[in-house]
Amino acid sequence: MLDLYEFADLKILVETIFHKIMHKKTDEYSMQLVAQIALKYLEICFKNQNTIN
C-alpha cells in the first residue's frame, strides 16, 4: 500500500508514525507493524535511488 503514495508524502507519513510510536508505550504487535512499515519504506527508498541514477 505504501507504493501508492508519492515519495514526499510517504516520507512525511513514515516520519509521523515514528514520531508517534516513539513517544508512547507500545505493545509487541504495534512494534512489529512499525518494523514492517520501516522495511517497506527502506525498500521504496532503495528503488527510488536506483531509478534516479
mmCIF file as Biopython writes it, N, C-alpha, C and O atoms, coordinates in Angstrom:
data_model
#
loop_
_atom_site.group_PDB
_atom_site.id
_atom_site.type_symbol
_atom_site.label_atom_id
_atom_site.label_alt_id
_atom_site.label_comp_id
_atom_site.label_asym_id
_atom_site.label_entity_id
_atom_site.label_seq_id
_atom_site.pdbx_PDB_ins_code
_atom_site.Cartn_x
_atom_site.Cartn_y
_atom_site.Cartn_z
_atom_site.occupancy
_atom_site.B_iso_or_equiv
_atom_site.auth_seq_id
_atom_site.auth_asym_id
_atom_site.pdbx_PDB_model_num
ATOM 1   N N  . MET A ? 1  ? 0.814  -1.188 0.000   1.0 0.0 1  A 1 
ATOM 2   C CA . MET A ? 1  ? 0.000  0.000  0.000   1.0 0.0 1  A 1 
ATOM 3   C C  . MET A ? 1  ? 0.865  1.263  0.000   1.0 0.0 1  A 1 
ATOM 4   O O  . MET A ? 1  ? 0.478  2.286  -0.565  1.0 0.0 1  A 1 
ATOM 5   N N  . LEU A ? 2  ? 2.023  1.187  0.628   1.0 0.0 2  A 1 
ATOM 6   C CA . LEU A ? 2  ? 2.891  2.355  0.664   1.0 0.0 2  A 1 
ATOM 7   C C  . LEU A ? 2  ? 3.366  2.757  -0.721  1.0 0.0 2  A 1 
ATOM 8   O O  . LEU A ? 2  ? 3.733  3.910  -0.948  1.0 0.0 2  A 1 
ATOM 9   N N  . ASP A ? 3  ? 3.359  1.812  -1.642  1.0 0.0 3  A 1 
ATOM 10  C CA . ASP A ? 3  ? 3.774  2.108  -3.016  1.0 0.0 3  A 1 
ATOM 11  C C  . ASP A ? 3  ? 2.852  3.103  -3.699  1.0 0.0 3  A 1 
ATOM 12  O O  . ASP A ? 3  ? 3.236  3.711  -4.699  1.0 0.0 3  A 1 
ATOM 13  N N  . LEU A ? 4  ? 1.655  3.281  -3.186  1.0 0.0 4  A 1 
ATOM 14  C CA . LEU A ? 4  ? 0.675  4.158  -3.818  1.0 0.0 4  A 1 
ATOM 15  C C  . LEU A ? 4  ? 0.930  5.640  -3.536  1.0 0.0 4  A 1 
ATOM 16  O O  . LEU A ? 4  ? 0.403  6.503  -4.238  1.0 0.0 4  A 1 
ATOM 17  N N  . TYR A ? 5  ? 1.729  5.936  -2.523  1.0 0.0 5  A 1 
ATOM 18  C CA . TYR A ? 5  ? 1.997  7.320  -2.136  1.0 0.0 5  A 1 
ATOM 19  C C  . TYR A ? 5  ? 3.102  7.927  -2.984  1.0 0.0 5  A 1 
ATOM 20  O O  . TYR A ? 5  ? 4.008  7.229  -3.438  1.0 0.0 5  A 1 
ATOM 21  N N  . GLU A ? 6  ? 3.017  9.234  -3.193  1.0 0.0 6  A 1 
ATOM 22  C CA . GLU A ? 6  ? 4.148  9.968  -3.742  1.0 0.0 6  A 1 
ATOM 23  C C  . GLU A ? 6  ? 5.250  9.927  -2.692  1.0 0.0 6  A 1 
ATOM 24  O O  . GLU A ? 6  ? 4.962  9.885  -1.496  1.0 0.0 6  A 1 
ATOM 25  N N  . PHE A ? 7  ? 6.504  9.938  -3.125  1.0 0.0 7  A 1 
ATOM 26  C CA . PHE A ? 7  ? 7.601  9.751  -2.181  1.0 0.0 7  A 1 
ATOM 27  C C  . PHE A ? 7  ? 7.617  10.827 -1.092  1.0 0.0 7  A 1 
ATOM 28  O O  . PHE A ? 7  ? 7.846  10.504 0.074   1.0 0.0 7  A 1 
ATOM 29  N N  . ALA A ? 8  ? 7.384  12.073 -1.434  1.0 0.0 8  A 1 
ATOM 30  C CA . ALA A ? 8  ? 7.401  13.158 -0.442  1.0 0.0 8  A 1 
ATOM 31  C C  . ALA A ? 8  ? 6.303  12.944 0.611   1.0 0.0 8  A 1 
ATOM 32  O O  . ALA A ? 8  ? 6.535  13.162 1.800   1.0 0.0 8  A 1 
ATOM 33  N N  . ASP A ? 9  ? 5.125  12.523 0.180   1.0 0.0 9  A 1 
ATOM 34  C CA . ASP A ? 9  ? 4.032  12.245 1.113   1.0 0.0 9  A 1 
ATOM 35  C C  . ASP A ? 9  ? 4.347  11.035 1.990   1.0 0.0 9  A 1 
ATOM 36  O O  . ASP A ? 9  ? 4.034  11.011 3.180   1.0 0.0 9  A 1 
ATOM 37  N N  . LEU A ? 10 ? 4.966  10.046 1.381   1.0 0.0 10 A 1 
ATOM 38  C CA . LEU A ? 10 ? 5.330  8.843  2.116   1.0 0.0 10 A 1 
ATOM 39  C C  . LEU A ? 10 ? 6.340  9.164  3.211   1.0 0.0 10 A 1 
ATOM 40  O O  . LEU A ? 10 ? 6.243  8.648  4.324   1.0 0.0 10 A 1 
ATOM 41  N N  . LYS A ? 11 ? 7.295  10.005 2.895   1.0 0.0 11 A 1 
ATOM 42  C CA . LYS A ? 11 ? 8.307  10.407 3.884   1.0 0.0 11 A 1 
ATOM 43  C C  . LYS A ? 11 ? 7.640  11.059 5.092   1.0 0.0 11 A 1 
ATOM 44  O O  . LYS A ? 11 ? 7.970  10.733 6.232   1.0 0.0 11 A 1 
ATOM 45  N N  . ILE A ? 12 ? 6.723  11.959 4.855   1.0 0.0 12 A 1 
ATOM 46  C CA . ILE A ? 12 ? 6.014  12.639 5.942   1.0 0.0 12 A 1 
ATOM 47  C C  . ILE A ? 12 ? 5.203  11.638 6.760   1.0 0.0 12 A 1 
ATOM 48  O O  . ILE A ? 12 ? 5.195  11.705 7.990   1.0 0.0 12 A 1 
ATOM 49  N N  . LEU A ? 13 ? 4.528  10.720 6.094   1.0 0.0 13 A 1 
ATOM 50  C CA . LEU A ? 13 ? 3.729  9.707  6.768   1.0 0.0 13 A 1 
ATOM 51  C C  . LEU A ? 13 ? 4.590  8.839  7.684   1.0 0.0 13 A 1 
ATOM 52  O O  . LEU A ? 13 ? 4.239  8.612  8.841   1.0 0.0 13 A 1 
ATOM 53  N N  . VAL A ? 14 ? 5.710  8.359  7.166   1.0 0.0 14 A 1 
ATOM 54  C CA . VAL A ? 14 ? 6.588  7.495  7.955   1.0 0.0 14 A 1 
ATOM 55  C C  . VAL A ? 14 ? 7.190  8.268  9.126   1.0 0.0 14 A 1 
ATOM 56  O O  . VAL A ? 14 ? 7.266  7.738  10.234  1.0 0.0 14 A 1 
ATOM 57  N N  . GLU A ? 15 ? 7.614  9.495  8.903   1.0 0.0 15 A 1 
ATOM 58  C CA . GLU A ? 15 ? 8.154  10.311 10.000  1.0 0.0 15 A 1 
ATOM 59  C C  . GLU A ? 15 ? 7.110  10.520 11.094  1.0 0.0 15 A 1 
ATOM 60  O O  . GLU A ? 15 ? 7.433  10.470 12.281  1.0 0.0 15 A 1 
ATOM 61  N N  . THR A ? 16 ? 5.879  10.749 10.702  1.0 0.0 16 A 1 
ATOM 62  C CA . THR A ? 16 ? 4.797  10.943 11.669  1.0 0.0 16 A 1 
ATOM 63  C C  . THR A ? 16 ? 4.556  9.676  12.483  1.0 0.0 16 A 1 
ATOM 64  O O  . THR A ? 16 ? 4.388  9.742  13.700  1.0 0.0 16 A 1 
ATOM 65  N N  . ILE A ? 17 ? 4.540  8.544  11.826  1.0 0.0 17 A 1 
ATOM 66  C CA . ILE A ? 17 ? 4.332  7.267  12.523  1.0 0.0 17 A 1 
ATOM 67  C C  . ILE A ? 17 ? 5.440  7.036  13.531  1.0 0.0 17 A 1 
ATOM 68  O O  . ILE A ? 17 ? 5.167  6.679  14.677  1.0 0.0 17 A 1 
ATOM 69  N N  . PHE A ? 18 ? 6.698  7.235  13.121  1.0 0.0 18 A 1 
ATOM 70  C CA . PHE A ? 18 ? 7.809  7.015  14.043  1.0 0.0 18 A 1 
ATOM 71  C C  . PHE A ? 18 ? 7.774  8.000  15.204  1.0 0.0 18 A 1 
ATOM 72  O O  . PHE A ? 18 ? 8.066  7.633  16.342  1.0 0.0 18 A 1 
ATOM 73  N N  . HIS A ? 19 ? 7.422  9.233  14.923  1.0 0.0 19 A 1 
ATOM 74  C CA . HIS A ? 19 ? 7.339  10.235 15.992  1.0 0.0 19 A 1 
ATOM 75  C C  . HIS A ? 19 ? 6.280  9.830  17.024  1.0 0.0 19 A 1 
ATOM 76  O O  . HIS A ? 19 ? 6.522  9.915  18.228  1.0 0.0 19 A 1 
ATOM 77  N N  . LYS A ? 20 ? 5.129  9.398  16.561  1.0 0.0 20 A 1 
ATOM 78  C CA . LYS A ? 20 ? 4.043  8.990  17.460  1.0 0.0 20 A 1 
ATOM 79  C C  . LYS A ? 20 ? 4.421  7.757  18.271  1.0 0.0 20 A 1 
ATOM 80  O O  . LYS A ? 20 ? 4.170  7.698  19.475  1.0 0.0 20 A 1 
ATOM 81  N N  . ILE A ? 21 ? 5.025  6.771  17.608  1.0 0.0 21 A 1 
ATOM 82  C CA . ILE A ? 21 ? 5.315  5.497  18.262  1.0 0.0 21 A 1 
ATOM 83  C C  . ILE A ? 21 ? 6.437  5.640  19.282  1.0 0.0 21 A 1 
ATOM 84  O O  . ILE A ? 21 ? 6.458  4.914  20.275  1.0 0.0 21 A 1 
ATOM 85  N N  . MET A ? 22 ? 7.366  6.559  19.056  1.0 0.0 22 A 1 
ATOM 86  C CA . MET A ? 22 ? 8.493  6.719  19.965  1.0 0.0 22 A 1 
ATOM 87  C C  . MET A ? 22 ? 8.107  7.459  21.247  1.0 0.0 22 A 1 
ATOM 88  O O  . MET A ? 22 ? 8.847  7.412  22.230  1.0 0.0 22 A 1 
ATOM 89  N N  . HIS A ? 23 ? 6.974  8.132  21.248  1.0 0.0 23 A 1 
ATOM 90  C CA . HIS A ? 23 ? 6.586  8.931  22.401  1.0 0.0 23 A 1 
ATOM 91  C C  . HIS A ? 23 ? 5.493  8.280  23.248  1.0 0.0 23 A 1 
ATOM 92  O O  . HIS A ? 23 ? 4.872  8.944  24.078  1.0 0.0 23 A 1 
ATOM 93  N N  . LYS A ? 24 ? 5.262  7.009  23.047  1.0 0.0 24 A 1 
ATOM 94  C CA . LYS A ? 24 ? 4.298  6.337  23.907  1.0 0.0 24 A 1 
ATOM 95  C C  . LYS A ? 24 ? 4.645  4.858  24.017  1.0 0.0 24 A 1 
ATOM 96  O O  . LYS A ? 24 ? 5.361  4.315  23.176  1.0 0.0 24 A 1 
ATOM 97  N N  . LYS A ? 25 ? 4.145  4.229  25.033  1.0 0.0 25 A 1 
ATOM 98  C CA . LYS A ? 25 ? 4.384  2.806  25.201  1.0 0.0 25 A 1 
ATOM 99  C C  . LYS A ? 25 ? 3.586  2.054  24.137  1.0 0.0 25 A 1 
ATOM 100 O O  . LYS A ? 25 ? 2.432  2.376  23.856  1.0 0.0 25 A 1 
ATOM 101 N N  . THR A ? 26 ? 4.227  1.057  23.562  1.0 0.0 26 A 1 
ATOM 102 C CA . THR A ? 26 ? 3.553  0.285  22.527  1.0 0.0 26 A 1 
ATOM 103 C C  . THR A ? 26 ? 3.675  -1.202 22.828  1.0 0.0 26 A 1 
ATOM 104 O O  . THR A ? 26 ? 4.604  -1.647 23.502  1.0 0.0 26 A 1 
ATOM 105 N N  . ASP A ? 27 ? 2.731  -1.942 22.321  1.0 0.0 27 A 1 
ATOM 106 C CA . ASP A ? 27 ? 2.773  -3.390 22.502  1.0 0.0 27 A 1 
ATOM 107 C C  . ASP A ? 27 ? 3.602  -4.026 21.386  1.0 0.0 27 A 1 
ATOM 108 O O  . ASP A ? 27 ? 4.015  -3.351 20.443  1.0 0.0 27 A 1 
ATOM 109 N N  . GLU A ? 28 ? 3.833  -5.309 21.505  1.0 0.0 28 A 1 
ATOM 110 C CA . GLU A ? 28 ? 4.675  -6.020 20.550  1.0 0.0 28 A 1 
ATOM 111 C C  . GLU A ? 28 ? 4.083  -5.997 19.141  1.0 0.0 28 A 1 
ATOM 112 O O  . GLU A ? 28 ? 4.818  -5.849 18.165  1.0 0.0 28 A 1 
ATOM 113 N N  . TYR A ? 29 ? 2.774  -6.141 19.028  1.0 0.0 29 A 1 
ATOM 114 C CA . TYR A ? 29 ? 2.133  -6.123 17.715  1.0 0.0 29 A 1 
ATOM 115 C C  . TYR A ? 29 ? 2.363  -4.780 17.016  1.0 0.0 29 A 1 
ATOM 116 O O  . TYR A ? 29 ? 2.669  -4.743 15.824  1.0 0.0 29 A 1 
ATOM 117 N N  . SER A ? 30 ? 2.215  -3.692 17.750  1.0 0.0 30 A 1 
ATOM 118 C CA . SER A ? 30 ? 2.426  -2.365 17.160  1.0 0.0 30 A 1 
ATOM 119 C C  . SER A ? 30 ? 3.863  -2.188 16.701  1.0 0.0 30 A 1 
ATOM 120 O O  . SER A ? 30 ? 4.115  -1.611 15.643  1.0 0.0 30 A 1 
ATOM 121 N N  . MET A ? 31 ? 4.803  -2.681 17.493  1.0 0.0 31 A 1 
ATOM 122 C CA . MET A ? 31 ? 6.207  -2.585 17.117  1.0 0.0 31 A 1 
ATOM 123 C C  . MET A ? 31 ? 6.499  -3.405 15.860  1.0 0.0 31 A 1 
ATOM 124 O O  . MET A ? 31 ? 7.290  -2.985 15.015  1.0 0.0 31 A 1 
ATOM 125 N N  . GLN A ? 32 ? 5.865  -4.568 15.734  1.0 0.0 32 A 1 
ATOM 126 C CA . GLN A ? 32 ? 6.046  -5.384 14.531  1.0 0.0 32 A 1 
ATOM 127 C C  . GLN A ? 32 ? 5.480  -4.668 13.307  1.0 0.0 32 A 1 
ATOM 128 O O  . GLN A ? 32 ? 6.068  -4.705 12.226  1.0 0.0 32 A 1 
ATOM 129 N N  . LEU A ? 33 ? 4.350  -4.027 13.488  1.0 0.0 33 A 1 
ATOM 130 C CA . LEU A ? 33 ? 3.740  -3.282 12.392  1.0 0.0 33 A 1 
ATOM 131 C C  . LEU A ? 33 ? 4.644  -2.124 11.959  1.0 0.0 33 A 1 
ATOM 132 O O  . LEU A ? 33 ? 4.827  -1.890 10.764  1.0 0.0 33 A 1 
ATOM 133 N N  . VAL A ? 34 ? 5.197  -1.416 12.913  1.0 0.0 34 A 1 
ATOM 134 C CA . VAL A ? 34 ? 6.105  -0.313 12.599  1.0 0.0 34 A 1 
ATOM 135 C C  . VAL A ? 34 ? 7.357  -0.839 11.901  1.0 0.0 34 A 1 
ATOM 136 O O  . VAL A ? 34 ? 7.863  -0.203 10.977  1.0 0.0 34 A 1 
ATOM 137 N N  . ALA A ? 35 ? 7.856  -1.987 12.334  1.0 0.0 35 A 1 
ATOM 138 C CA . ALA A ? 35 ? 9.025  -2.583 11.690  1.0 0.0 35 A 1 
ATOM 139 C C  . ALA A ? 35 ? 8.719  -2.938 10.235  1.0 0.0 35 A 1 
ATOM 140 O O  . ALA A ? 35 ? 9.559  -2.729 9.361   1.0 0.0 35 A 1 
ATOM 141 N N  . GLN A ? 36 ? 7.527  -3.470 9.967   1.0 0.0 36 A 1 
ATOM 142 C CA . GLN A ? 36 ? 7.135  -3.796 8.597   1.0 0.0 36 A 1 
ATOM 143 C C  . GLN A ? 36 ? 7.039  -2.534 7.741   1.0 0.0 36 A 1 
ATOM 144 O O  . GLN A ? 36 ? 7.444  -2.534 6.578   1.0 0.0 36 A 1 
ATOM 145 N N  . ILE A ? 37 ? 6.504  -1.469 8.318   1.0 0.0 37 A 1 
ATOM 146 C CA . ILE A ? 37 ? 6.413  -0.190 7.600   1.0 0.0 37 A 1 
ATOM 147 C C  . ILE A ? 37 ? 7.810  0.327  7.293   1.0 0.0 37 A 1 
ATOM 148 O O  . ILE A ? 37 ? 8.071  0.800  6.187   1.0 0.0 37 A 1 
ATOM 149 N N  . ALA A ? 38 ? 8.705  0.237  8.266   1.0 0.0 38 A 1 
ATOM 150 C CA . ALA A ? 38 ? 10.074 0.710  8.078   1.0 0.0 38 A 1 
ATOM 151 C C  . ALA A ? 38 ? 10.779 -0.065 6.972   1.0 0.0 38 A 1 
ATOM 152 O O  . ALA A ? 38 ? 11.470 0.529  6.144   1.0 0.0 38 A 1 
ATOM 153 N N  . LEU A ? 39 ? 10.613 -1.377 6.953   1.0 0.0 39 A 1 
ATOM 154 C CA . LEU A ? 39 ? 11.245 -2.182 5.913   1.0 0.0 39 A 1 
ATOM 155 C C  . LEU A ? 39 ? 10.705 -1.836 4.527   1.0 0.0 39 A 1 
ATOM 156 O O  . LEU A ? 39 ? 11.470 -1.730 3.568   1.0 0.0 39 A 1 
ATOM 157 N N  . LYS A ? 40 ? 9.402  -1.663 4.422   1.0 0.0 40 A 1 
ATOM 158 C CA . LYS A ? 40 ? 8.803  -1.302 3.136   1.0 0.0 40 A 1 
ATOM 159 C C  . LYS A ? 40 ? 9.283  0.082  2.689   1.0 0.0 40 A 1 
ATOM 160 O O  . LYS A ? 40 ? 9.557  0.300  1.508   1.0 0.0 40 A 1 
ATOM 161 N N  . TYR A ? 41 ? 9.381  1.012  3.639   1.0 0.0 41 A 1 
ATOM 162 C CA . TYR A ? 41 ? 9.863  2.362  3.332   1.0 0.0 41 A 1 
ATOM 163 C C  . TYR A ? 41 ? 11.303 2.307  2.827   1.0 0.0 41 A 1 
ATOM 164 O O  . TYR A ? 41 ? 11.645 2.978  1.853   1.0 0.0 41 A 1 
ATOM 165 N N  . LEU A ? 42 ? 12.143 1.516  3.481   1.0 0.0 42 A 1 
ATOM 166 C CA . LEU A ? 42 ? 13.524 1.383  3.042   1.0 0.0 42 A 1 
ATOM 167 C C  . LEU A ? 42 ? 13.613 0.759  1.650   1.0 0.0 42 A 1 
ATOM 168 O O  . LEU A ? 42 ? 14.462 1.141  0.845   1.0 0.0 42 A 1 
ATOM 169 N N  . GLU A ? 43 ? 12.736 -0.196 1.374   1.0 0.0 43 A 1 
ATOM 170 C CA . GLU A ? 43 ? 12.692 -0.809 0.050   1.0 0.0 43 A 1 
ATOM 171 C C  . GLU A ? 43 ? 12.336 0.231  -1.013  1.0 0.0 43 A 1 
ATOM 172 O O  . GLU A ? 43 ? 12.943 0.266  -2.083  1.0 0.0 43 A 1 
ATOM 173 N N  . ILE A ? 44 ? 11.363 1.064  -0.716  1.0 0.0 44 A 1 
ATOM 174 C CA . ILE A ? 44 ? 10.952 2.113  -1.657  1.0 0.0 44 A 1 
ATOM 175 C C  . ILE A ? 44 ? 12.083 3.125  -1.842  1.0 0.0 44 A 1 
ATOM 176 O O  . ILE A ? 44 ? 12.337 3.573  -2.960  1.0 0.0 44 A 1 
ATOM 177 N N  . CYS A ? 45 ? 12.763 3.487  -0.749  1.0 0.0 45 A 1 
ATOM 178 C CA . CYS A ? 45 ? 13.897 4.416  -0.848  1.0 0.0 45 A 1 
ATOM 179 C C  . CYS A ? 45 ? 14.974 3.837  -1.748  1.0 0.0 45 A 1 
ATOM 180 O O  . CYS A ? 45 ? 15.529 4.541  -2.592  1.0 0.0 45 A 1 
ATOM 181 N N  . PHE A ? 46 ? 15.270 2.559  -1.571  1.0 0.0 46 A 1 
ATOM 182 C CA . PHE A ? 46 ? 16.283 1.901  -2.379  1.0 0.0 46 A 1 
ATOM 183 C C  . PHE A ? 46 ? 15.886 1.891  -3.855  1.0 0.0 46 A 1 
ATOM 184 O O  . PHE A ? 46 ? 16.714 2.165  -4.724  1.0 0.0 46 A 1 
ATOM 185 N N  . LYS A ? 47 ? 14.637 1.580  -4.134  1.0 0.0 47 A 1 
ATOM 186 C CA . LYS A ? 47 ? 14.161 1.567  -5.522  1.0 0.0 47 A 1 
ATOM 187 C C  . LYS A ? 47 ? 14.251 2.957  -6.139  1.0 0.0 47 A 1 
ATOM 188 O O  . LYS A ? 47 ? 14.667 3.104  -7.289  1.0 0.0 47 A 1 
ATOM 189 N N  . ASN A ? 48 ? 13.862 3.978  -5.377  1.0 0.0 48 A 1 
ATOM 190 C CA . ASN A ? 48 ? 13.913 5.352  -5.892  1.0 0.0 48 A 1 
ATOM 191 C C  . ASN A ? 48 ? 15.348 5.793  -6.167  1.0 0.0 48 A 1 
ATOM 192 O O  . ASN A ? 48 ? 15.614 6.474  -7.158  1.0 0.0 48 A 1 
ATOM 193 N N  . GLN A ? 49 ? 16.253 5.413  -5.307  1.0 0.0 49 A 1 
ATOM 194 C CA . GLN A ? 49 ? 17.659 5.762  -5.502  1.0 0.0 49 A 1 
ATOM 195 C C  . GLN A ? 49 ? 18.191 5.109  -6.767  1.0 0.0 49 A 1 
ATOM 196 O O  . GLN A ? 49 ? 18.937 5.736  -7.519  1.0 0.0 49 A 1 
ATOM 197 N N  . ASN A ? 50 ? 17.824 3.878  -7.009  1.0 0.0 50 A 1 
ATOM 198 C CA . ASN A ? 50 ? 18.300 3.178  -8.201  1.0 0.0 50 A 1 
ATOM 199 C C  . ASN A ? 50 ? 17.689 3.709  -9.482  1.0 0.0 50 A 1 
ATOM 200 O O  . ASN A ? 50 ? 18.325 3.633  -10.533 1.0 0.0 50 A 1 
ATOM 201 N N  . THR A ? 51 ? 16.485 4.241  -9.434  1.0 0.0 51 A 1 
ATOM 202 C CA . THR A ? 51 ? 15.868 4.773  -10.648 1.0 0.0 51 A 1 
ATOM 203 C C  . THR A ? 51 ? 16.365 6.180  -10.953 1.0 0.0 51 A 1 
ATOM 204 O O  . THR A ? 51 ? 16.311 6.624  -12.100 1.0 0.0 51 A 1 
ATOM 205 N N  . ILE A ? 52 ? 16.846 6.880  -9.937  1.0 0.0 52 A 1 
ATOM 206 C CA . ILE A ? 52 ? 17.366 8.250  -10.154 1.0 0.0 52 A 1 
ATOM 207 C C  . ILE A ? 52 ? 18.723 8.194  -10.832 1.0 0.0 52 A 1 
ATOM 208 O O  . ILE A ? 52 ? 19.024 9.030  -11.684 1.0 0.0 52 A 1 
ATOM 209 N N  . ASN A ? 53 ? 19.547 7.218  -10.462 1.0 0.0 53 A 1 
ATOM 210 C CA . ASN A ? 53 ? 20.921 7.127  -11.007 1.0 0.0 53 A 1 
ATOM 211 C C  . ASN A ? 53 ? 20.947 6.698  -12.435 1.0 0.0 53 A 1 
ATOM 212 O O  . ASN A ? 53 ? 22.021 6.577  -13.025 1.0 0.0 53 A 1 
#
